[in-house]
Amino acid sequence: MTVLFELGQYLEDMGVATHDVLFLGSRPEEPDTVLVVYEYPGGAPQYVQEHAAPIIERPQIQVVSRALKYEDADALIHDAWLALASIGNAVLGGVKYLSVRPNGSPGILDRDHHDRVLLFFNASVEKEVSFGVS
């Protein structure tokens, strides 16, 4: 599994968003209300002397909520922010997540061509490197 699927499943398990609202890596035109998780490159991995391969990876994520009403997008993004920021030393999808740290509070990104509000936050992830986990 990847960070998208592991964190996506966590958001579903925590009741933040259901599979018909939660999207991983792409934002569809429909439905109006969505929560999207994107992954992008992060910091350098952590190595230790006795291992040739890295032991900790540090991807970054961006979480975006969209809704017709600002209040709906705001409630969704804040629920996601709180749920993800609460991850610490947790096993998700068989992989140990040391932390998910938001880089700031949620804020407005834009409005789309249908005048739906887009709110977002970015977060830094630290997780153990998983070899052979799919």
Secondary structure as UniProt FT lines:
FT   HELIX           3..13
FT   TURN            14..15
FT   TURN            19..21
FT   STRAND          22..24
FT   STRAND          34..46
FT   TURN            49..50
FT   STRAND          56..67
FT   HELIX           70..85
FT   STRAND          88..92
FT   TURN            93..94
FT   STRAND          95..102
FT   STRAND          107..111
FT   TURN            113..114
FT   STRAND          117..128
//
